[in-house]
């Protein structure tokens, strides 16, 4: 098994902490001082790791994971392009199993051993699962609430199997991020899981699927190894599509996708509320965009940049604030100001 970590992002959902110049995978968000990228690599069941990232993030990856191989994209064109490039450029036998993970997932420390074990045991799913020729494996995290910020996986319950102690199903369909009402309905369906964006397949299987459902291999293969030509090829990609949209949804309709069930404490840290939970702070957080006005109270905190430097302030009284630049409003977090300040200090010292 070899692993591919996809590292990048828009750097907008955790403003002003993350920015396009330094998205969240490269920030030391965790109390341990690790970045999400470092934690992702540490949890993998293999040391054969390649990080796929935009050229502008090369320094962060080399500093944080000097032992990993690096595959540079000229620009971000979503996960289908990143996976296609990795499929072409990483020289492995066609039968070797490729594990693909995002760099920005958070696994609670108590769940980490189970997470690693599931990924290791799931290798069999990519080789002989369900008598499918070239199965594409995706992982679903047991849904614990009607979340609207995640996509969902809906399995075919009648296909349930236990493989190396791992519960698996053939996948019926993907569900986009739902409304609150639809999320509640999905949560009532047995076996439905959050889409963790983790994939496993033989190299020949993803090569075949990319060739069948996209033109990415034909576009990129002749340009690999020539940076200027690869940049032109990336610029020519008219639709920057996720691997779910480009490949997996169609493959699921063809009965080719297997879902491995994963009961771990997982988050993509896609909001300030999720970050607060991960660092052990109370409260709910949201980004206030420039020109927007929000009410603040004395038990709130505001994270903002002053002359480019991150800082935390506690409003001295109830009132309102109009953002001149993106700020984070953390409601009810004032009692944990020391925890929030430690987060800000870590990221500041790292150059965030």
Secondary structure, DSSP 8 states (H G I E B T S, - for coil): -EEEEEE---S-TTTTTSBTTB-GGGS--STTS--HHHHHHHT-S-S-EEEEEEGGGHHHHHHH-TTSEEEEESS--HHHHHHHHHHHHS---TTSEEEEEETT-EE-GGGHHHHHHHHHHGGGHHHHGGG-TT-EEEEEEE--S--SSS-EEEE-GGG-EEETTEEEEEEEEEE-S--HHHHHHHHTSTT-EEEEEEEEEEHHHHHHHHHHH-SHHHHHHTTTT-HHHHHHHHHT------HIIIIIHHHHHTT-EEEEEE-S-EE---SHHHHHHHTT--SEEEEE-TT-EEEE-TT-EEEEEETTEEEEE--SSSEEEE-SS-EEEEET-GGGHHHHHHHHHHHHHTT-
